[in-house]
Amino acid sequence: MADSKLGKSRLVPLHSTTTEHLRGFTTRRDQLCPRPTNPAFFLSGAGTRLNYTKDSRQNNLGFML
């Protein structure tokens, strides 16, 4: 992760299967939103950064929070 919260960068260890799925996600995301309005990795259907709300039990990716 680069330039995350408070401008800090972090190394996050990932299992090889996680990396594989994130690559697949990236390909599909770029097909669905070829010109995003935000450089964030996880995007909404509108191409904007996902927003977290306390009241949301499920995010835009379908994962339970």
C-alpha atoms as a printed R data frame, in Angstrom:
   type eleno elety resid chain resno       x       y       z
1  ATOM     1    CA   MET     A     1   0.000   0.000   0.000
2  ATOM     2    CA   ALA     A     2   1.414   3.337  -0.975
3  ATOM     3    CA   ASP     A     3   0.378   6.757   0.281
4  ATOM     4    CA   SER     A     4  -2.402   5.406   2.457
5  ATOM     5    CA   LYS     A     5  -3.869   7.024   5.565
6  ATOM     6    CA   LEU     A     6  -1.786   9.982   6.728
7  ATOM     7    CA   GLY     A     7   0.497   9.574   3.690
8  ATOM     8    CA   LYS     A     8   2.107   6.408   5.063
9  ATOM     9    CA   SER     A     9   3.138   3.407   2.993
10 ATOM    10    CA   ARG     A    10   2.909  -0.180   4.202
11 ATOM    11    CA   LEU     A    11   3.986  -3.609   3.039
12 ATOM    12    CA   VAL     A    12   1.153  -6.095   3.375
13 ATOM    13    CA   PRO     A    13   2.033  -9.782   3.011
14 ATOM    14    CA   LEU     A    14  -0.452 -11.630   0.782
15 ATOM    15    CA   HIS     A    15  -0.881 -15.317   0.050
16 ATOM    16    CA   SER     A    16  -0.264 -16.246  -3.598
17 ATOM    17    CA   THR     A    17  -3.950 -17.147  -4.070
18 ATOM    18    CA   THR     A    18  -4.970 -13.719  -2.770
19 ATOM    19    CA   THR     A    19  -2.621 -12.059  -5.230
20 ATOM    20    CA   GLU     A    20  -4.082 -14.178  -8.036
21 ATOM    21    CA   HIS     A    21  -7.647 -13.154  -7.171
22 ATOM    22    CA   LEU     A    22  -6.700  -9.490  -6.865
23 ATOM    23    CA   ARG     A    23  -5.165  -9.634 -10.352
24 ATOM    24    CA   GLY     A    24  -8.418 -11.103 -11.670
25 ATOM    25    CA   PHE     A    25 -10.382  -8.403  -9.858
26 ATOM    26    CA   THR     A    26  -8.141  -5.739 -11.402
27 ATOM    27    CA   THR     A    27  -8.782  -7.056 -14.905
28 ATOM    28    CA   ARG     A    28 -12.555  -7.161 -14.375
29 ATOM    29    CA   ARG     A    29 -12.617  -3.749 -12.647
30 ATOM    30    CA   ASP     A    30 -10.734  -2.190 -15.570
31 ATOM    31    CA   GLN     A    31 -13.205  -3.738 -18.030
32 ATOM    32    CA   LEU     A    32 -16.194  -2.367 -16.124
33 ATOM    33    CA   CYS     A    33 -14.675   1.018 -15.346
34 ATOM    34    CA   PRO     A    34 -11.942   1.823 -17.884
35 ATOM    35    CA   ARG     A    35 -11.711   5.499 -16.896
36 ATOM    36    CA   PRO     A    36 -12.209   5.739 -13.126
37 ATOM    37    CA   THR     A    37 -12.596   9.147 -11.538
38 ATOM    38    CA   ASN     A    38 -10.375   8.079  -8.620
39 ATOM    39    CA   PRO     A    39  -7.027   6.211  -8.439
40 ATOM    40    CA   ALA     A    40  -8.221   4.010  -5.531
41 ATOM    41    CA   PHE     A    41  -7.893   0.229  -6.029
42 ATOM    42    CA   PHE     A    42 -11.451  -0.633  -4.920
43 ATOM    43    CA   LEU     A    43 -14.031   1.411  -6.790
44 ATOM    44    CA   SER     A    44 -17.793   1.778  -6.819
45 ATOM    45    CA   GLY     A    45 -19.806   1.201  -9.971
46 ATOM    46    CA   ALA     A    46 -19.506   4.925 -10.647
47 ATOM    47    CA   GLY     A    47 -15.692   4.745 -10.623
48 ATOM    48    CA   THR     A    48 -15.360   6.514  -7.298
49 ATOM    49    CA   ARG     A    49 -13.647   5.424  -4.078
50 ATOM    50    CA   LEU     A    50 -15.730   3.123  -1.904
51 ATOM    51    CA   ASN     A    51 -17.095   4.871   1.175
52 ATOM    52    CA   TYR     A    52 -17.488   3.109   4.500
53 ATOM    53    CA   THR     A    53 -20.495   3.932   6.624
54 ATOM    54    CA   LYS     A    54 -21.175   2.645  10.128
55 ATOM    55    CA   ASP     A    55 -24.703   1.666   9.128
56 ATOM    56    CA   SER     A    56 -23.591  -0.414   6.161
57 ATOM    57    CA   ARG     A    57 -23.425  -4.148   6.865
58 ATOM    58    CA   GLN     A    58 -22.371  -4.986   3.320
59 ATOM    59    CA   ASN     A    59 -20.005  -3.043   1.098
60 ATOM    60    CA   ASN     A    60 -20.215  -2.540  -2.671
61 ATOM    61    CA   LEU     A    61 -18.082  -5.637  -3.316
62 ATOM    62    CA   GLY     A    62 -20.609  -7.918  -1.621
63 ATOM    63    CA   PHE     A    63 -18.414  -8.699   1.387
64 ATOM    64    CA   MET     A    64 -19.841  -8.499   4.881
65 ATOM    65    CA   LEU     A    65 -18.087  -5.873   7.011
